[in-house]
Amino acid sequence: MSHISAFEYNITINEYIIDDPKEGLETVPGFDSDHWPSMSDEKWNRDVYKSYGRSPYWE
C-alpha cells in the first residue's frame, strides 16, 4: 500500500501499528505469501483502501 495513513509509527518499539481491531483485520483482502498480488492491480488496491475506510492516494 502506498498510503501509510492507516499506520501509526511507534518509535519506542520501532514498528508501525495498524489502528484497527483484530476482527477488522480478519476481513481485509489478503494473499498467500508465496503468491503476492500485483501492486499495480488497481482493483486489488481499491479493495484494500476500502477495507481500511480510506480513499486511494491517487484520488
N, C-alpha and C positions, 0 to 999 in steps of 0.2 A: 504494500500500500504506500502510495506516495505522500499521503496526507497524514501527518503524525498527531493531529489534534485529539485523536481518541486516546492517546497515551499521555501519561504523566511520568516525568523522569524523577526518580528518587536518587539523589546524589549520595546519600548515606550508603545505600547498598549497590549503587552503580547499575541500576536496572530501570527499564521502562515498565510501567504498570498500566494495565487497561482498567479504567474505572467502570467496570460492568460486573454485575453479579455472575457467579459461575453458571447459573441457569441460563442467563442470556448468552453466554459464550457457547453453550451447547447447541444453539440454534443458528449460529453464523456459518456461512459457507466454509467448508474445509477442503482438504485434499490429502491424498496419500503422499507421504514424504518421499516416496520413490517416483511419484508422478506429479511434479509441480505443474500448476496451471500456467498458461502463457500470461505473463504480467501485462501484455499488450491487449489481452482479450477484454474489450470494453464491457461486455455483458457481465463477465465474472467480477470485474472491478466495481461496476454499478451495484451488483448484488452485495458485495462486501460493504461498500459505503452505506447502502440502505439498511443493512442489518445492524450497523452501529448508529443509525439515525443521523448520518452525516451527508452533506452534499458533496458530490465529487469535486475535487480541486479544480477541474477544468471547466466547471460551470460558474 
